[in-house]
């Protein structure tokens, strides 16, 4: 069994100069493709259940799927709750078998974010699991604007919450469909100077491949969350499969044809984050 916690995959990445992909899942088909890609690249992978995924599939079912894949995998697999918004949701995720929690209090006042994140980190650690928190707000393409992470607040957050990884807002944007949202490397260096925590980039789909690779190898950014570009690969493959034979109606046969394209797109993401 290759089930791992977030700390177990990020601490080696921080030490050895690479990053691990946090891959946003929506269903079994891409989960399976993600793990197959990680095995092909011989790297760990973080399977993430975000709010959209949880609206569609209950947490116990997601945990069972993640753990089933991990049991058969030849590489470490993290079962990660992404953007948990309440203590209760995080508690249920732990009870279901998730190995890592990400609590998102980034829209709340600093003191409240610290207090709530610290409580959830304590709960996760008591269960032997990991916790990621967020300081600074990462906005959405076509939606809410970002609020960049203040390095002094990041230092306080890292010190007072006890989290294992810290998501930061440094020019990254969720749901970016085109590459080109370059990250603010000066802000990243300022944050690195005040904490030794592994740093996390949400909205990694908008970051150019070359910058992802450079930061994975030369900075404290150890986790890039990637969702949109892989969902786009899935959608393109699904449209092609459906259109290839309008008379075909068996969803299993149709969905099988998404596997290879999604796996190939995922391998490109993972390869860019590997050590030199």
Helices and strands as residue ranges (DSSP letters): E 3-4, H 6-16, E 20-25, H 28-41, E 45-49, H 51-56, H 59-72, E 77-84, H 87-96, E 100-103, H 110-126, E 130-135, H 151-161, E 165-168, H 185-192, E 198-201, G 204-206, H 209-218, E 221-226, H 228-244, H 251-256, H 259-273
